[in-house]
């Protein structure tokens, strides 16, 4: 069902300078301060393409891209390939290695059930990225998808190449080591294609950009005679096995900015949850020890309350009738439907107005202590297998249900999707 192809990556040449001065975090993770810092690093920094400071950002990105290609600051490889991508990183004192591959993935509307979303999206970012696609005719950043590889067919190929010297190696500002190897061997490429052919894939990050790519594909198809080999029918994508031990999802702790946790709320919560007061140093252990159950810790600036759901049946009345059993068992769904909406009457929460999110407990605590938030709810992270199952059920998780870490670096590879660019099977 899933079709992947090699592509001729556009990469920085040695003329561009030190790669650590060129690569960036994804465009939607770049703050105004980071943007200024990236600009200061190099006149060829990738931020100048994906998120220009200038007002005419689409025109300036197009002009820069064409100039850098003409100057050989950026160069397209002669031979197509699939790119094995390893990221070595640390989270809370533990070392991880995430393994994946960057390749061209055939575009399919979600309705076809081959590429599956897992969360809801909004219109704004789609329009911005569509304008950028129209201007540059390039996939400037990869999407991020998950696929099943239970027998490690693709991982065995990754490991063969990872024993060689990498094509690219660069460490980012967060200490994440990024390495890339190119797979050109026809037999290895065919083996990868066969391993994915009967699979469904799930978007991990980049829903907006994926939907934008489908919309842009349809625009071009309506204007010209096209074939299945046209590059705009594909999207440059990082594919990671869902069973990869290095596939880390961080929690999205919730901070309510307007609603307070009142005594009457706590009494109502006690009807469905075992509630106990705990100390700050016990929070992480409490969440870890109750990992297989639905649990939360609430902090209102004065105390920490551990909550463990006693029975799913008792809270079933809070759920919509079309929820699957898998969906009901998501911590973030129980928190939203039972505690926020059902008990606290906190509905239709708008980001930065009614609710904020944080991947780190201490950061969420600080937001409550400084008065920005009224109460924080700490949650366990969603598991990769839950993401896959919910997507297969054709359901969409609540906003900020997943925070895949680390993010892919931008500026390692780019894919040309201009009319006339072909990808051979």
Buried (B, 14 or more C-beta within 10 A) or exposed (E): BBBBBBBBBBBBBEEBBEBEBBBBBBBBEBEEEBBEBBBEBBEBBBBBBBBBEEEEBBEBBBEBBEEBBEEEBBBBBEEBBBBBBBBBBEEEEEEBBBBBBBBBBBBBEBEEEBBBBBBEBEEEBBEBBBBBBBBBBBBBBBBBBBBBBEEBBBBEBBEBBBEEEBBBEBBBEEEBBBBBBBBEBEEBBEBBBEBBEEEBBBBBBBBBBBBBBBBBBEBBEEEEEBEEEBBBBBBBBBBBBBBBEBBBBBBBBBBBBEBEBEEEBBEBBEEBBBBEEBEEEBBEEBBEEBEEBBBBBBBBBEEBBBBBBBEBEEBEEBBEEEBEEBBBBBBBBBBBBBBBBBBBEBEEBEEEEBBBBBBEBEBBBBBBEEEEBBBBBBBBBBBBEBBBBBBBBEBBBBBBBBBBBBBBBBBBBBBBBEEEBEBEE
